Amino acid sequence: MNERLNGVETFVQVVEAGSFALAADRRNLTRSAVGKIIARLETRLGVRLIHRTTRSQSLTEDGVAYYERCVRALTELDAPRSSSTAVGARRADACG
């Protein structure tokens, strides 16, 4: 599971950084490692997410849709931290 999330987080970083090299710096990885992570993710999903040339990269249509889902999912994964206090408060009110 951790490797799957790592692929998602790396993909999001590549998109937001606008380059494999900058994403690699931010994740403290080599550009090659980032490229392999993205390639494994694309293979696992069975779609091309990023169109790459020697000078540029751009998201494919599938890449745009997947990026949007990834951002929502990562936001949801962080949400329990802030919502756990709200859930606890609702439970306390319900018990009253």
N, C-alpha and C positions, 0 to 999 in steps of 0.2 A: 504494500500500500504506500509506503514512504516513497519508493521510487516513482510510483505513478503520480503522486503529488509533486515530487521534485520536477517531473517533466512538465506538469501544468505550471508550476511557479516559474520555471525557466522559460517556458513559452511566453508567459505574460511579461516577464522581464525583457525578453528579446523584443517583443512588440513595443513595449513602453520605452525602451532604450533606443529603439530604431536601428540597432545593429547587434550582431552577434558579439563583436569585440567588446562593446560597452557593457552588454549584459554579462559577459564572461568576467570582466573586471568587477562588476557589482556583486557577482556571486562567488568571486574568488576562485574562478575556474579558468581553464584555458579555452580559447576560442574553439579548438577542436572538440573539447569535452561538451561544450554547449551545442555544437553542431551535431554531435552524436546523440545527445539527449533529444534534440528536436527530431532527428531522423528516426529514432526509436518510437517517439510519440506518433509521428506520422505513419509509421508502419503499423503500430498497434491500432490506430484509428482507421487505417486504410484510405486516408486522404492526404493530399498535399495541403499543408497549412500556409507555408511561406514560399513564394516564388523567389528564388535566389539567382542572381547573376554575379559576375565578378565585381561589379561596381554598386549594386543596389539590392535591396530586398523589398518585397511588398507582400501583403497578405492576400491570399486567394479569397474567393467568396466564402469557401468553407472555413478558412482561417479567421475571417471577420466574425462569423457566427460562433465559432468555437471560442474565440477570445472573449466575446461578450458573455458566454456561458461560464467561462473560467473565472472571470472577474466576479460575477454574481456568486459562484460557488465559494471562492476564496473569502468573499465578504461574509457569506453565511457561516463559514467555518470559524471566523473571528467573532461572530455575533453572540455565541453563548456566553462569552465573558461578560458582555454588557447586559444580556437579557437574563442571566442566572439570578441576579439580584431582584429583577422584576418578577420572575417566576416565584422566587422565595417569598416575596411580599404578597403575591396573590394567594399562595398557599396559606400564609398566616391569616389573611383576611377571610379565607374560606373556612378555616377552622373555628373562627370566632363565634 
